[in-house]
């Protein structure tokens, strides 16, 4: 579980570095959720799965 917390902290660090590239806060949150979806352990990823 500690490893997952380290990964989550690093991911938040990456989000903080690129957040300024997105002018609107809703786009920042959407980008963060999309990236988390891409990194998820699902075998297949498509737009519908990532939207959920």
Residue frames relative to the residue before (quaternion, step in Angstrom):
aa qw qx qy qz dx dy dz
X 1.0000 0.0000 0.0000 0.0000 0.00 0.00 0.00
X 0.6094 0.5627 -0.3564 0.4300 3.59 1.03 -0.67
X 0.6248 0.5437 -0.3389 0.4462 3.58 1.05 -0.73
X 0.6358 0.5231 -0.3261 0.4645 3.58 1.02 -0.77
X 0.6460 0.5117 -0.3219 0.4660 3.59 1.02 -0.72
X 0.6203 0.5249 -0.3366 0.4758 3.58 1.07 -0.69
X 0.6482 0.5090 -0.3134 0.4718 3.59 0.95 -0.88
X 0.6555 0.5140 -0.3139 0.4557 3.59 0.92 -0.88
X 0.6532 0.5072 -0.3118 0.4677 3.58 0.97 -0.81
X 0.6567 0.5007 -0.3091 0.4717 3.59 0.96 -0.81
X 0.6370 0.5214 -0.3256 0.4651 3.57 1.01 -0.80
X 0.6391 0.5085 -0.3231 0.4781 3.59 0.99 -0.76
X 0.6159 0.5414 -0.3384 0.4615 3.57 1.09 -0.70
X 0.6425 0.5051 -0.3139 0.4833 3.58 0.99 -0.81
X 0.6420 0.5208 -0.3262 0.4584 3.59 0.93 -0.85
X 0.6439 0.5269 -0.3220 0.4519 3.58 0.97 -0.83
X 0.6609 0.5213 -0.3071 0.4441 3.58 1.04 -0.76
X 0.7761 0.3444 -0.1864 0.4942 3.61 0.97 -0.77
X 0.4279 0.7367 -0.4489 0.2696 3.61 1.22 -0.18
X 0.6368 0.5595 -0.3276 0.4173 3.58 1.03 -0.71
X 0.5794 0.5941 -0.3668 0.4205 3.58 1.23 -0.35
X 0.7039 0.4041 -0.2384 0.5332 3.57 1.24 -0.41
X 0.3835 -0.7779 0.4568 0.1977 3.56 -0.50 1.20
X 0.7587 0.3154 -0.1805 0.5407 3.57 1.06 -0.67
X 0.5412 -0.6536 0.4275 0.3116 3.54 -1.01 0.85
X 0.6251 0.5403 -0.3614 0.4321 3.63 1.00 -0.68
X 0.6343 0.5142 -0.3358 0.4696 3.59 1.09 -0.64
X 0.5987 0.5559 -0.3584 0.4519 3.59 1.09 -0.67
X 0.6875 0.4759 -0.2877 0.4670 3.57 0.86 -0.97
X 0.6427 0.5228 -0.3260 0.4554 3.59 1.01 -0.77
X 0.6319 0.5224 -0.3243 0.4718 3.56 1.03 -0.82
X 0.6525 0.5172 -0.3165 0.4544 3.58 0.93 -0.89
X 0.6743 0.4859 -0.2987 0.4691 3.59 0.90 -0.88
X 0.6324 0.5338 -0.3280 0.4556 3.58 1.03 -0.79
X 0.6665 0.4941 -0.3006 0.4704 3.56 0.92 -0.90
X 0.6264 0.5209 -0.3353 0.4731 3.60 0.99 -0.75
X 0.6396 0.5251 -0.3211 0.4604 3.57 1.04 -0.77
X 0.6502 0.5117 -0.3135 0.4660 3.56 1.00 -0.79
X 0.7127 0.4436 -0.2529 0.4810 3.56 1.06 -0.72
X 0.4628 0.6931 -0.4360 0.3395 3.59 1.28 -0.14
X 0.5490 -0.6621 0.4096 0.3039 3.58 -1.12 0.60
X 0.3381 0.7475 -0.5120 0.2545 3.64 1.16 0.31
X 0.5182 -0.6618 0.4500 0.3015 3.55 -1.00 0.86
X 0.7857 0.1293 -0.0599 0.6019 3.56 0.99 -0.85
X 0.1109 -0.7920 0.5988 0.0433 3.53 -0.97 0.84
X 0.0888 0.7653 -0.6351 0.0545 3.54 -0.96 0.89
X 0.7433 -0.4358 0.2712 0.4290 3.56 -1.26 0.18
X 0.6472 0.5191 -0.3291 0.4509 3.58 1.00 -0.77
X 0.6583 0.4984 -0.3147 0.4681 3.59 0.92 -0.83
X 0.6783 0.4864 -0.3018 0.4608 3.58 0.89 -0.85
X 0.6185 0.5476 -0.3427 0.4473 3.59 1.10 -0.60
X 0.6406 0.5128 -0.3246 0.4705 3.56 1.11 -0.63
